[in-house]
């Protein structure tokens, strides 16, 4: 929600908004509900089918966010936004695969991921952070 609201801020500390900013805010709100409520509930319940079901809108919403951001700067911002969105999704997928009680646990009847395959800090965090940096660079491009 904070990221969506930031679209209304101008470079000179003003406040301006049009259809694009409203769409970006709605997109961010929907992502928050999907990831923070729908996917999270299924993670806590150990329901891999539910997690996968709500992961599809998560990916589509990130694609929509990248396209919305990419429309700035005569579509040159897409060079930052699209790879950024892909890296964010890849980072989430990698992190959930590496957790002790992540995807492995849900796919194997509650059994914890074997310790030799658990990574506390995996490449998922790197992908995730680089993705957000790229998305923010795309968003920072002038109209």
Residue pairs with C-beta under 8 A, 6 or more apart in sequence:
1 25
1 28
1 29
1 32
3 28
3 139
4 24
4 25
4 26
4 27
4 28
4 29
5 25
6 139
7 17
7 20
7 21
7 24
7 25
7 139
8 15
8 16
8 17
8 21
8 25
9 15
10 16
11 142
20 68
20 71
23 68
24 65
24 68
24 69
27 61
27 64
27 65
27 68
28 65
30 57
30 61
31 58
31 61
31 62
31 65
34 54
34 57
34 58
34 61
35 58
38 50
38 54
39 51
39 54
39 55
39 58
41 50
42 48
42 49
42 50
42 51
42 53
42 54
43 51
43 106
46 105
46 106
46 110
47 106
48 103
48 106
48 107
51 103
51 106
58 89
58 92
59 89
62 85
62 88
62 89
63 85
65 81
65 85
65 135
66 78
66 81
66 82
66 84
66 85
66 86
66 135
66 138
67 78
67 81
67 82
69 77
69 78
69 80
69 81
69 135
69 138
69 139
70 77
70 78
70 79
70 80
70 81
70 82
70 138
71 77
71 78
72 138
72 139
72 141
72 142
72 143
73 141
73 142
73 143
76 141
77 138
77 139
77 141
78 138
79 138
80 134
80 135
80 137
80 138
80 141
81 134
81 135
81 138
81 139
83 131
83 134
84 130
84 131
84 132
84 133
84 134
84 135
84 136
84 137
84 138
85 131
85 135
86 131
87 127
87 128
87 130
87 131
87 134
88 127
88 128
88 131
88 132
88 135
89 131
90 124
90 127
90 131
91 123
91 124
91 125
91 126
91 127
91 128
91 129
91 131
92 124
92 128
93 124
94 122
94 123
94 124
94 127
95 102
95 122
95 124
95 125
95 128
96 102
96 103
96 124
97 103
97 104
97 124
98 113
98 117
98 118
98 119
98 122
98 124
99 105
99 113
99 118
100 112
100 113
100 115
100 118
101 112
101 113
102 113
104 111
104 112
104 113
104 117
105 111
105 112
105 113
